[in-house]
Amino acid sequence: MLTVIMECRDQEPELVQTLAGLVSGAVEGIVSDVVVLDHGSGDGSARVAEAAGCRFHQQWDMRDVVRAARGEWLLLLEPGARLQGGWIEEVGEYI
């Protein structure tokens, strides 16, 4: 249902936090895929994204990213975003 897109640069801990919150959405079938768009990170952001099964791009064009989205809806998040309890139900109801 959702393709989650996040842009990052040297935000490894924040990326971990947000990806952890998306796991339950993936299990419930709400999150189809996660795309991480990098702006030249020198930390472990790439390793975190790849370990979580995200598509990680260091060079990208937003039009291409949107065209390749697996979900019917896009959710743009910042690394470090904390999803509130009940977000899965709310998104499912809205969709």
Steps between C-alpha positions, in 0.01 A plus 500: 500500500766755607841578365693684768765743376767649726788732414805485724854614553702358788187409695567137581345501853195691381457265207510199734234657721258572216555167325428317826164676515415392146553128563150449640355675194689263272377199698140625473536557125469878518864572403587357158854634480738758644733714292791688657643784295849591611674837485859380541494328839832396648350296782328160497173619347547281192563189712195568716275554199623192320474281813139615538419409140468857378596622159793736556595755236803726504418647160135545418238700320172542688294431187672162463454423868128575484455296183673200663286518815332168576227651714192682381560780751816690597595585857788745535675479836809654652749268666427522871124527454315310772179341387229517764314198625199422285656640183440176310127502571471870415683463170301188413174680573602801294610292205 
